[in-house]
Amino acid sequence: MIRSEVEALIGRHRQAFAARDPDRIAADHAEHGTFESPAAAIVHGREAIAGVYRYWLQAFPDMEFTWRTPLVDGARVALFWRFRGTLDGDFFGHTGHGVRVEFPGAADYVVSPGGIVSAKHVFDFTGSLIAAGVLKVKNV
């Protein structure tokens, strides 16, 4: 892929996130691609990837990302982002409403003409669970 094609793919991906449509977001992934994150471990295939996005969007219906300019190196893309959302449902065994959660993260994508072949997201998952009220911190 040439740089403009990579940038177009990432642009569509960002727009799909803004639309909060899990199937549209997953459509940017290759049919047999992988998605890895501290929250989901490794999932394989577009349908399973859509399930990850669906889960987060059900928990945070107003989920939004602020993206920095992607770093593109051939078929590799590094993305730095900030997640924001208000918990309104089940999130890792905890049901909450109205809790605002925000955290930074990064992603390493490998892309091809068929879409995102590999996506690895990195963020403070424990911190996000604490912020959402799933985990309690004991002060000593």
N, C-alpha and C positions, 0 to 999 in steps of 0.2 A: 504494500500500500504506500502511496505517496503521502507526504505530510498533510496536504489539504484533505485527503480522504480520511485520514486519522482524525484530524480536527473536526471534520463534519460528523463523524461517528460520535465523538465525545460531545459535540454540540447537541446532537439528537438525544443522547443519553441524559444530558443535563435537562433538556426540555421535558423528557419523559418523567424525570424526578419531579420537576415543577408541576406537572400535570397530576402527580400522585396516582398514577395508573400502574399497578404492579406488572400487568401483562405487557404493557408498552415498554416499561423499563427492561423487563426480561427479554423482550424481542431484540434488544441490542446485543445480547449475548449469543455466542455460537450455539447451535443446537446441542452439541455435546460438550459445552464448555464447563468450567469449574468456577465455583465461588467459594472463597474462604474468608472467614472472619472469626474473631474470638467468640461471638455470640452463636454462630451457626456451624462452626467447625468447617468441614469441606463438604459441599454439596455438588452433585454432578447433574448436568443437563438443564436445559432451559426451564422445564416445568418445575423442577426442584428450586431453581433460582427464583422463579416467580413466587414460589411459596415463601421464601425468605422475605422478599419485598412485601408480600401480602401481610405476613405476620406483623412486621414493623408498622405498616400503614394502618392496620386494625388497632394497634396499640396507640399509635400517634397519628390520628387522622389529619392533623395540620402539619405533619412532618415537612421540614424544609432543610435544604442544604445551601450554604454559601460556599461557592467554589472559588479557589484561586486559579490563576492561569495554569493550565496543564503543562507539564514538562514532557515533551515528545522526543523520543530517541528511537527512530526507526519504528519498529512494531511495539515498542514499550512506551507506556504512558504512566507518569506519576501524577497523582491528583491529591491536592490538599484541600480539606473541606472542614466546615463546621456544621454539625447537626443541631437542629432546634426542633422541639416538639412538645406538645402538651399531652400527657398520658391520659387516655380516656378509654380504658379497657384493660384486658389481661396482658400482663407482661411478665413472663418467666415465673408464673405461679402467683403473682400479686395482681390484684385488681385495684386500680387507682383512677382517680378522676381529678383533673385540674392541676396536676403536678407538672411544672415546667422542667424539662430536661434539656441540657445543652452540653456539648462536648466537641472537641476537635478530633480529627482523624485524618488518615491518609489512605490512599489506594495505589496499588501497583497493578496495572492492566497490561496484558499482552493481547494485541488485536490482530485480526486478519480480515480479508474481504468477507468472511462469513460472520464477523462480529467479534465480540470480546471473548477470546478463547480462555483466558484465565484472569480472574479478578481476586485480588487479595486485599482485604480491608484491615486496617490496624487502628485500634482506638482503645481507650481505657474502659473495657467492658465492666470491670468491677465498679469503677466510678459511676458509670451510667446506671448500674443496678442500685447503688446507694442513692443517687440523685432521684431515682424513680420511687424509692421507698421499698424496694424488693429486699435489700439487705440493710440491716441496722448496724450502726457503728457504736460500739460500747466505749464510752469514755472511762479511762482509768485514772 
